């Protein structure tokens, strides 16, 4: 759901002991999907994330250290989280804000409607970060509380915050992104969808290899292709070797995600030929990066040898969740 830019936020940039971060591209009001950013906004966000990462050593002297002073941010999580929840909590506090943690599993639509929950929180907090099930639940929440900045911390269909961290990691290792090729091997899930959208927006060619029945959804394929810039392409394949051949990065995710535990045996059988091994990585470009959104099931979708290889950047991705999400908060809330 595309939202119009909001440049009249009450949150102001703090006065800084040095030059403040570069001016940002006009921001969307909320971030429910990669499609809420255009190419210029995405590039601006990644540049800001790099600045904020360098500024972290300044602590309370950083230019954005008081951006959220006097404001509260609610984290509403219906699903478990280590990286997303931890990094958002740290990001809010390092921007001078306060975090509240309503019990997501008991408030979103069980005791009262999602819309009424949103209308309550809108009276108390400036930002709500939500991890929930269907994307439509998130959209209903945002539509009911138009003054709130709402951030998608994962839905069944999309995981855009992960994609921001992935692009930041690729930028750090590659520099320019245009013309590169990334291969994704595994389930055509929420991570694959947002990753593909972010990559083609940045001019990165994407190849996705999945077994029959687990491919990227047809509507997602249409959306990804519509977002492509700078000649970027999307290919959906059923052969991991063909997908990986000549790629500069290889990405995978778990075969069985949260809520799919009953399908584990069926999925393990379907994905048996899609494990990322050293032999598969050998088909990629020399020095190709290995990526994973984590948590990883070592010995299932990826071998320990690949996870721990010098070209593995999985913990860079995890670290960059903090910096990318901090930049997102600055972009959404810091203009005025």
C-alpha positions in Angstrom: 0.0 0.0 0.0 1.6 3.2 -1.1 1.4 6.2 1.2 2.0 9.8 0.4 5.0 11.7 1.7 4.6 13.3 5.1 7.0 16.2 5.6 5.1 17.8 8.6 6.1 15.3 11.3 6.3 16.8 14.8 9.7 15.1 15.3 12.6 17.3 14.6 16.3 16.6 14.0 18.4 17.4 17.0 21.0 20.1 16.9 24.3 18.4 16.3 27.9 18.9 17.4 28.9 18.5 13.8 27.3 18.5 10.4 24.0 16.6 10.4 23.3 13.8 8.0 22.7 14.7 4.4 19.2 15.8 3.3 16.9 12.9 2.8 14.6 12.2 -0.2 10.9 12.9 0.7 9.8 10.0 2.8 6.6 7.9 2.9 4.5 8.2 6.0 4.8 4.5 6.9 6.8 1.5 5.7 4.6 -1.5 5.1 6.4 -2.8 2.0 9.5 -2.2 -0.2 7.0 -0.7 -2.6 6.5 2.2 -0.2 9.9 3.5 -1.3 11.0 4.6 -4.7 14.5 4.3 -6.1 15.6 7.7 -4.9 14.2 7.1 -1.4 15.9 3.7 -1.2 19.3 5.1 -2.2 18.9 7.9 0.3 18.0 5.5 3.1 21.1 3.3 2.4 23.3 6.4 2.3 21.9 7.5 5.6 22.3 4.0 7.1 26.0 4.1 6.3 26.4 7.5 8.0 24.5 6.4 11.1 26.7 3.2 11.3 29.8 5.4 11.3 28.2 7.9 13.8 27.4 5.2 16.3 30.8 5.6 17.9 29.7 9.1 18.9 27.1 7.8 21.2 25.0 10.6 22.7 27.0 13.1 20.6 25.6 11.7 17.4 23.6 14.1 15.3 20.4 12.0 15.6 20.8 11.1 19.3 17.8 13.1 20.4 15.6 12.7 17.3 12.9 10.8 19.2 13.3 12.5 22.5 9.9 12.7 24.2 8.4 10.2 21.9 7.3 6.6 22.4 7.5 3.7 20.0 5.4 0.6 20.4 6.7 -2.8 19.3 3.8 -5.2 18.7 5.1 -8.7 17.9 2.7 -11.6 17.3 5.7 -13.8 16.2 9.0 -14.6 17.9 12.0 -12.4 17.1 15.6 -12.0 18.0 17.2 -9.7 15.4 14.2 -7.5 14.5 13.0 -6.8 18.0 16.5 -6.3 19.5 17.7 -4.0 16.8 14.5 -1.9 16.8 14.7 -1.5 20.6 18.3 -0.4 20.4 17.6 1.9 17.4 14.8 3.7 19.2 16.8 4.2 22.4 19.9 5.4 20.4 17.6 7.9 18.8 16.5 9.2 22.2 13.0 7.6 22.2 11.2 5.3 24.6 10.0 1.8 23.8 6.8 0.2 25.0 6.1 -3.5 24.5 2.4 -4.3 24.4 1.7 -8.0 24.3 1.1 -8.5 20.6 -0.3 -12.0 20.9 -3.2 -10.8 23.1 -4.1 -7.4 21.6 -4.2 -7.7 17.8 -7.8 -8.7 17.2 -8.4 -11.0 20.1 -9.7 -8.7 22.9 -10.7 -6.0 20.5 -10.5 -5.2 16.8 -7.2 -4.4 15.1 -8.6 -1.1 14.1 -9.5 -0.2 17.7 -6.1 -1.2 18.9 -4.6 1.1 16.3 -6.9 4.0 17.4 -5.8 3.6 21.0 -2.1 3.5 20.3 -2.4 6.5 17.9 -3.3 8.6 21.0 -0.1 7.6 22.9 2.8 6.8 20.6 4.4 8.2 17.4 5.5 4.9 15.8 4.2 1.3 15.9 6.4 -1.5 14.7 4.4 -4.6 13.9 5.3 -8.3 13.3 2.1 -10.1 12.4 0.6 -12.8 10.1 -1.2 -11.6 7.0 -0.1 -8.4 5.3 -3.8 -7.3 5.3 -3.8 -7.2 9.1 -0.9 -4.7 9.0 -2.6 -2.6 6.3 -5.9 -2.5 8.3 -3.9 -1.3 11.3 -2.2 1.5 9.4 -5.5 2.6 7.7 -7.2 2.9 11.0 -4.6 5.2 12.5 -3.3 7.6 9.8 -1.3 9.7 12.2 0.9 6.8 13.2 4.1 5.9 11.4 3.7 2.1 11.0 6.6 -0.2 10.1 6.4 -3.8 8.9 8.6 -5.9 11.0 7.5 -9.1 9.1 4.3 -10.5 7.7 3.6 -13.8 6.1 4.0 -12.2 2.7 6.8 -9.6 3.1 9.9 -8.8 5.2 11.1 -5.4 3.9 13.3 -4.5 6.9 15.4 -7.5 6.2 15.8 -6.4 2.6 17.0 -3.0 3.7 19.8 -4.7 5.8 20.6 -7.0 2.9 21.1 -4.1 0.4 23.2 -2.2 3.0 25.4 -5.3 3.3 25.8 -5.7 -0.4 26.6 -2.0 -0.8 29.4 -2.4 1.8 31.0 -5.3 0.0 30.3 -4.4 -3.6 30.1 -0.6 -3.8 27.9 0.0 -6.8 25.0 -2.4 -7.0 23.8 -2.0 -10.6 24.5 -4.9 -12.9 25.3 -7.4 -10.2 23.6 -10.8 -9.9 22.1 -12.4 -6.8 20.9 -16.0 -6.7 18.3 -17.0 -4.1 18.0 -20.7 -3.5 15.0 -22.0 -1.6 11.4 -21.2 -0.6 9.8 -18.3 -2.5 8.6 -16.8 0.8 8.3 -13.4 2.4 12.1 -12.9 2.5 12.5 -13.8 -1.1 9.7 -11.4 -2.1 11.1 -8.3 -0.4 14.6 -9.2 -1.3 13.7 -9.5 -5.0 11.8 -6.2 -4.9 14.7 -4.4 -3.2 17.3 -5.8 -5.6 15.6 -5.0 -8.9 14.9 -1.5 -7.6 18.7 -1.2 -7.2 19.6 -2.6 -10.6 20.6 -6.1 -9.3 19.6 -9.1 -11.4 17.8 -11.7 -9.4 17.5 -15.5 -10.0 15.3 -17.5 -7.7 15.6 -21.3 -7.7 12.7 -23.2 -5.9 11.2 -26.6 -6.2 7.7 -26.9 -7.7 5.0 -25.8 -5.4 7.3 -23.4 -3.5 8.1 -20.8 -6.1 7.7 -17.0 -5.7 3.9 -16.3 -5.9 2.7 -15.2 -9.4 1.5 -11.8 -8.1 4.8 -11.2 -6.5 6.6 -12.0 -9.8 4.5 -9.3 -11.5 5.2 -6.7 -8.8 8.9 -7.4 -8.8 9.2 -7.1 -12.6 7.3 -3.8 -12.5 9.8 -2.4 -10.0 12.9 -3.2 -12.0 15.2 -0.4 -12.8 18.5 0.0 -14.7 17.8 -3.1 -16.8 17.5 -5.5 -13.8 15.8 -8.8 -14.4 14.1 -11.6 -12.5 14.3 -15.2 -13.4 12.4 -18.0 -11.6 14.1 -21.4 -12.0 13.9 -24.9 -10.7 17.7 -25.6 -11.0 19.9 -24.3 -8.2 23.1 -24.7 -10.3 21.6 -22.7 -13.1 20.6 -20.0 -10.7 23.9 -19.8 -8.9 26.1 -20.0 -12.0 28.1 -16.7 -12.3 26.3 -15.0 -9.4 28.1 -12.6 -7.1 25.9 -13.5 -4.1 24.0 -16.6 -3.1 21.2 -16.3 -0.5 19.0 -18.8 1.2 16.5 -19.1 4.0 15.0 -21.9 6.2 12.9 -24.5 4.4 10.3 -24.4 7.2 9.3 -21.0 8.5 7.4 -20.0 11.6 3.9 -21.5 11.5 4.8 -24.2 9.0 6.2 -26.8 11.5 3.5 -29.4 10.5 4.9 -29.3 7.0 8.5 -30.0 8.0 8.8 -33.5 6.7 7.1 -32.6 3.4 9.3 -29.6 2.9 12.5 -31.4 3.8 11.7 -33.9 1.0 10.8 -31.2 -1.5 13.9 -29.1 -0.8 16.4 -31.9 -0.6 18.3 -30.8 -3.8 18.3 -27.2 -2.8 20.9 -27.2 0.1 23.6 -24.5 -0.3 26.9 -26.4 -0.1 30.5 -25.6 -1.0 29.9 -27.6 -4.3 27.0 -25.3 -5.2 28.9 -22.2 -4.2 31.6 -23.3 -6.6 29.3 -22.5 -9.5 29.1 -18.8 -8.4 31.7 -16.2 -9.2 35.0 -16.6 -7.2 34.5 -14.8 -3.9 30.7 -14.8 -4.2 29.1 -13.7 -0.9 26.9 -16.1 1.0 23.8 -14.6 2.7 21.1 -15.8 5.0 18.5 -13.8 7.0 18.9 -16.0 10.0 18.1 -18.0 12.0 19.8 -20.8 10.0 19.3 -24.5 10.4 22.8 -25.7 9.8 22.9 -29.0 7.9 19.5 -28.4 6.4 19.2 -25.4 3.9 23.0 -24.7 4.3 26.1 -26.5 5.5 28.1 -25.3 8.4 31.1 -25.0 6.1 29.3 -22.4 3.9 27.9 -20.6 7.0 31.4 -20.1 8.4 33.3 -19.5 5.2 35.3 -16.2 4.8 32.8 -15.1 2.2 29.8 -15.5 4.5 28.3 -12.2 5.4 25.3 -13.5 7.5 26.4 -11.7 10.7 27.1 -8.5 8.7 23.5 -8.7 7.6 22.4 -9.2 11.2 24.4 -6.2 12.4 23.1 -4.0 9.6 19.5 -4.6 10.7 20.3 -2.0 13.4 21.7 0.6 11.1 19.1 0.2 8.3 16.2 0.3 10.7 17.7 3.3 12.5 17.9 5.1 9.1 14.3 4.1 8.4 13.1 5.7 11.7 15.1 8.8 10.8 13.6 8.9 7.4 10.0 8.4 8.5 10.1 10.6 11.6 13.0 13.1 11.2 11.7 15.4 8.5 9.9 18.5 9.4 
